[in-house]
Amino acid sequence: MAQGYQKERYGDEDFVTVYPGVYDHGEKEYLDAYLAECKAIEERGTIDVKRMIEGKLPEGTPGFEKMYDVPRVLVEYQNKRIDPENRLINDGDYARKMGYQDIFTLPTFAPHSNVDKAFPPAARDTILVSQLNGNITAYLPIYPEDTLYLVHNKRTIRDITPQGGSTRRYMAISGEGSIYNQRGEKVNDMTWNICEGVRIFKEARRPMKREDMGFLDSWESPDWMARPQHHYTKKDWEFILEGWKNEKRQGDAPLYWEDVAVGDMPEMTIDGPIMEGPDPDESSGHGKGGSITLKEKMLQENGTETMELDPENGLYIPKNREDYVPAFPNLKGETATDERGENFSEAEIHKKRANERGVLLNYVGRDIALRHVNSWMGDYGWLKTIRWEIMSPELMAMYGKEVPKAPYFKNFMKKVPFMCDKNLTAHPLTEDLAIVKSYVTDKYFENGEPLVELTWWIETIDHYIYCDGQAVVKLPSKNQK
């Protein structure tokens, strides 16, 4: 069985037909409790941040939690893994020279998907996830040893089941939250969206009791592994090496707002090929483990001599595993918790099995795009907002899973003239190359800040597109020196 994919064992005839707004198959009790939690967050109003960080909020106040004290070793690990050439986040002396207190995290380090909450697991038998979509706005740096608190601001669940009925109930779920540090400063706002298609067995067709169903018994997924495996050729490696040589890091040379024009295309960046994906982990928003790019090793003189060439896929693999999969640090103390339900464990679908490609975590593409944006904007820029999406309705339909479009989902590429007719065509897998391309789609002033909107997308070497998004970047202005 290919990981992340459950071969179809059941048909529509095994499940009850449901209708939007009609909950008569054991769902209502759980949905009412879910909606009550949403209402409690809404009625709570603005939280007293000072009292929160002092631990003085009344017992039972809904929608907040202490996340963790940020471990330095984890910041160093994630920064080095995702953007190793970036001095600003890897060299403390350089960061202080540039006006920061220390190295700091990538903007996606703290925001987690636990700001949303799954449709109550006890109210369904199977689940099909699609249309993951996120938005993170960073206001201030998060430094090592900062203490972080998450406030849930809003949570909504919308029934978008087709009016004529369906054997899947489709729920568009959205969570909004803010993260504060120990000084009561807001460092992030985030929105996390997901569409869940849930099904309920007809009692006569039920294969087992609901309480006996494990994660893989309930998980549905397209067969992402049906995409042909790519064999890397000599010509491919020539393209990759040339791409790496041509990458440009703006670094400490300011990129001014006035010097950027709509229609500009930054130099593409290349990451991978991805040997192993990270595992789900709530210590940070980036996951645990995963391979780093081969760029540094491959560009060394005679770099391939320290590697082995796999004849099955044409990939070079370093002989020492830790050269491409850095050891995850040994962490102690508190970590964030996953609020989506104990049987919503993604670990099973991202395990790599022998002789198979692996299904990558849904935010891997977003993290790869960070290096691209950082390289373009330079050390005087500030990545204010990062948006991304994966598993579009069009992609799900390509793989035999028709889903209704969620209200929050959009195709970011439509703003790029030569990409406006493109859609996502794949889910990221191990062995994929990640070619990040982008296009300046807007520039403007907002509240006195000179901002640029950069629309980006990620292609594999065989031209599949698996993630797209936007970055809103604050650049220095020649008129604000």
JOWOQUI-V677864 format. One record per helix or strand of 3 or more residues. SS is the DSSP state (A for helix, B for strand). FROM is the first residue (numbers start at 0). LEN is the number of residues. If there is no record, write none. Layout:
ss=<SS;SS>
from=<FROM;FROM>
len=<LEN;LEN>
This chain:
ss=<A;A;A;B;A;A;A;A;A;B;B;B;B;A;A;A;A;A;A;B;A;A;B;B;A;A;A;B;A;A;A;B;B;B;A>
from=<11;27;48;63;71;86;91;112;120;125;146;168;185;202;209;214;223;233;256;268;294;302;306;314;320;346;363;381;392;411;416;433;448;464;477>
len=<3;17;5;6;11;4;6;3;3;13;13;12;14;3;3;4;3;13;3;3;5;4;4;4;3;4;14;9;6;4;3;13;11;10;3>
